[in-house]
Amino acid sequence: MAESILSESVDSLSEPRSSAAVRSILYGGLTVGVLDGTAACVGAGLRSGATPDMVFHYIASALLGREASYNGGVQTVALGVLIHFCVALGAATGFYFVSRLVPAALRQPLVSGPLWGIVVYFAMGYLIVPLTAAPKLQSTGSGMIIGICIHIICVGFPIALWARAMQTK
C-alpha cells in the first residue's frame, strides 16, 4: 500500500501541472530572493550605513539571536542568505496555493501580485518576525510605505508573474 502511494506521488511529479507548480515556485522564489535581498541591502545601506553582511546577520538572528548571529562570521551570513531564500520560496509556495483556491489570482497577476506583496509584508513584519529571536527594529511611517512598495515590486509582482507564465506553458 505504501509503495503504491509513493509510486503515485512520484508519477504525479511528471504531470504538467506539477511541473508548472514546481517551476512557478522555484523561479518566483529565486527571483524574489535576489530582488528582495538586493532591496534590503540597498535600503539598509542608505538608511543606516549597514553593509550586506549585516543584513544577513540580522536575518540569521531570527534563529540564533543577536549576539550569536553577529559574532558568527561568514557562517551566519550564509545562514541568513539561506533563511532569506527559504522565506522567498515560502512566499512563492503560499501564492501557488492561494492561486489554486482563487484562480483569478493567475488571470490578474497585476492585481494579485501587489496584493500578495502587501500580505507578505504584513505577515512577515507583524506575525513571523516578532515570533523569532531577531532584535526588534524601529518602524516609521515612511519606512512602512517603502517596505510595502518594495514588497509589491520585489515580492508580489515576480511571484504572480512567474505563476502566470508557468500556468500558461
C-alpha atoms as one frame of an Amber mdcrd trajectory, in Angstrom:
protein
   0.000   0.000   0.000   2.695   2.499   0.999   4.609   1.527  -2.127   1.647
   2.342  -4.390   1.155   5.729  -2.708   4.848   6.525  -3.211   4.655   5.345
  -6.808   1.599   7.526  -7.482   3.329  10.519  -5.857   6.443  10.068  -7.972
   4.368   9.580 -11.124   2.418  12.753 -10.407   5.639  14.784 -10.375   5.954
  14.282 -14.106   2.497  15.661 -14.793   2.482  19.072 -16.482   0.565  20.738
 -13.627   3.075  19.543 -11.023   5.989  20.569 -13.190   4.484  24.011 -13.721
   3.884  24.354  -9.985   7.486  23.475  -9.149   8.838  25.860 -11.790   6.490
  28.619 -10.627   7.623  28.237  -7.022  11.325  27.900  -7.850  11.527  30.737
 -10.378   9.306  33.003  -8.321  11.101  32.241  -5.070  14.588  32.621  -6.511
  13.667  35.866  -8.272  12.188  37.232  -5.054  15.232  36.109  -3.086  17.528
  38.109  -5.353  15.305  41.186  -5.770  14.170  41.471  -2.155  17.648  40.673
  -0.827  19.127  43.380  -3.036  16.447  45.857  -1.966  17.082  45.019   1.702
  20.829  45.527   1.335  20.498  48.790  -0.614  17.782  50.116   1.689  19.682
  49.284   4.874  22.814  50.814   3.432  21.052  54.043   2.523  19.090  54.256
   5.800  21.782  53.406   8.297  25.007  52.576   6.505  24.507  48.844   7.135
  26.510  46.522   4.929  25.005  43.481   3.172  26.621  41.112   5.662  24.869
  42.970   8.492  21.519  42.483   6.723  22.038  38.729   6.531  23.393  38.564
  10.104  20.105  40.174  11.138  18.137  37.555   9.223  20.155  34.752  10.851
  19.484  36.326  14.247  15.890  35.159  13.843  17.139  31.666  14.730  20.321
  32.366  16.644  19.653  35.603  18.497  21.569  38.832  18.035  24.822  38.029
  19.788  25.372  34.583  18.263  24.466  35.791  14.791  26.595  38.930  14.687
  29.573  37.094  16.195  29.201  34.103  13.888  31.153  35.418  10.927  30.643
  34.205   7.395  28.753  31.105   8.558  25.896  33.140   9.970  25.869  35.379
   6.881  25.426  32.205   4.809  22.690  31.044   7.193  20.954  34.411   6.768
  21.083  34.071   2.975  19.689  30.531   3.228  16.866  31.648   5.533  16.085
  34.577   3.237  15.734  32.304   0.190  13.659  29.787   2.177  11.259  32.581
   3.132  11.125  33.730  -0.511  10.337  30.181  -1.641   7.708  30.002   1.096
   6.075  33.187  -0.196   6.006  31.737  -3.717   4.569  28.472  -2.397   1.896
  30.362  -0.484   0.867  32.238  -3.623   0.703  28.994  -5.582  -1.736  27.506
  -3.046  -3.806  30.690  -2.904  -3.981  30.725  -6.705  -5.353  27.166  -6.641
  -8.153  28.374  -4.364  -8.667  31.690  -6.185  -7.985  31.131  -9.909  -8.477
  34.842 -10.624  -5.081  35.379  -8.980  -3.457  33.810 -12.045  -5.714  35.588
 -14.517  -4.975  39.005 -12.963  -1.313  38.957 -11.836  -1.049  42.747 -11.967
  -3.721  42.885  -9.263  -2.941  39.737  -7.284   0.817  40.384  -7.265   0.676
  43.704  -5.411  -1.951  42.317  -3.039   0.265  39.296  -2.323   3.266  41.570
  -1.742   1.258  43.520   0.842   0.095  40.299   2.523   3.694  39.064   2.735
   4.890  42.413   4.124   2.372  42.389   6.970   2.697  38.649   7.644   6.460
  38.924   7.969   6.507  42.185   9.904   3.656  41.571  12.302   3.329  37.791
  12.616   6.501  35.929  11.739   9.454  38.159  12.669   8.013  39.084  16.107
   7.916  35.365  16.942  11.644  34.969  16.261  14.765  35.866  18.224  15.574
  38.737  15.827  16.026  42.095  17.544  13.109  44.453  17.120  13.702  47.260
  14.624  12.169  50.710  14.891   9.397  51.289  12.412   8.386  54.612  10.898
   5.505  55.557   8.650   7.829  56.275   5.742   9.681  53.013   6.399   6.386
  51.131   6.222   5.441  52.765   2.927   8.856  51.988   1.451   8.652  48.398
   2.737   5.205  47.888   1.235   6.359  49.308  -2.126   9.400  47.033  -2.100
   7.192  44.026  -1.352   4.777  44.954  -4.127   7.585  45.305  -6.692  10.180
  42.783  -5.491   7.910  40.109  -3.968   4.333  40.240  -5.226   4.874  41.049
  -8.890   7.590  38.450  -9.563   5.702  35.683  -7.792   2.415  36.405  -9.578
   4.056  36.884 -12.962   6.059  33.653 -12.726   2.970  31.777 -11.589   1.018
  33.156 -14.555   3.835  32.396 -17.002   4.207  28.800 -15.773   0.453  28.235
 -15.786   0.256  29.052 -19.499   3.099  26.692 -20.512
